[in-house]
Amino acid sequence: MLRKIPANGDPEFFTRERCHIKEVLNDPASPGLSLARCRVAPGVTTELHALAGTAETYLIERGTGVMDDGAQAPLAVGPGDCVTIPPDHPQRIRNTGSEDLVFLVICTPRFEPACYTPLE
């Protein structure tokens, strides 16, 4: 059965991760995934963290950055790039450009605050 989930009219909000988040889809009725738009200001590096039991995929929309996990060589990212992050894997992203770094974040299963594990 098709089911429409109305657009989320909530504004973006600033997180302890040092980025702005706009929840696009995060509904208990759709537990398999969530979708958010993330915005990182120029020069900012997000908090090193992991998501317990939750995989993430980033789709870079605009800006440039460097993604790393604290162990492997950093990955340069830009518009159109996708980065996959396994569940429980450390990660952070740094905006290396002069404009906001904006990307979509798909979490599977859906993001819940309890899965966020700070690593700094």
N, C-alpha and C positions, 0 to 999 in steps of 0.2 A: 504494500500500500504506500502511495506517495504521501508525504507529510511535509508541509511547509513550516519552516521555523522563521518567524518574523525577524527582520533586521534588528540587530542589537544597536539601540540608540545611545548606549552608554558612551561617554567620552573616553579617550585613552587615559591611562593612569601611569604614574611613575612607580617603578618597583625598586626593591632593595638591590636588584640585579644591576641597577644603574641604567635602565632603559625605559622607554615608554611602550606600553602594551595597549592595543585595541583588540578586545575579544570580538571575533567575527562569529564564531560558532563554538560554544562550549555548553552543551545541554545534556543533562543527565539522561534524557530520552534517546540520545545518540552517544552511547558510551564508547564506541569504537574509535572516535577521533575528536580532536578539537582543532580549530584554526584561529590563529591570531596574527595581527600585523605588529611587528616590532620596529621601533625607531631608536637608533643609537646616535647621539650627538657626535660631532667631529671631535677626535682625540680621546674619546671615552672607550674604556675596556669594560665589558660586563664582568660581573662576579664569576669566578670559577665555581662551577656547580655541576650537579648531575641530577637526573630525574629517575627516581627509583621505579623500576618496572615500566618505564615509558620511553619509547623511541621518539626521536624528533627528526624532522626534515626541514631544512631551511631552503627557501627559494628567494634569492637576492633579487629585489626589484630595482633598487637604485643605490648608488654610492659604491664605495670600495672598502674592503676590510681584510683582516687577517684572522683566521679561525685557528684555535689550537686547543689541545687537551692537557697541556703541561708536561707532555712526554714526547710526542712525535713532532716532527718539523711542522711549523705553521703553514697553513694553506691560504694563499691569496684568493679572495673571492670578489666577484663583481656581478653586474646585472646579468641575469639568466642562469647563473651558477646555482646548483643544488648541493647541499651538504647533508649527509645522513649521519646521525648520531645514535649509536645503539643505546638501549636502556642501561642505566647505571654508569654511563661513561662520562668522565669529566669533560667539560667544554666551556669555552668563553669566546667572545668575538670582540675585536678592536676595530673601531672606525679609523681608517687611515686617510680618509679623504677630507675635503673642505666643506662637504655638504652632509646632511643626515644620511646614515646608512639605514635603508628600509628593506625589510624582508618579511615574507610570510613564514609562519611556524606551524607545521602540522605535527600534532602529537598523537601517537597511537599507543595505548588507548588515550582517551581524552585527558588533558592536563587537569590535575587537582592539586591545590596548594600543598597538601600533605606529601606529595611525591618530590617536592623541591628539596634538594640537599645542598646547602652551602658548603664550599670546600676551601674558603679563605679564612 
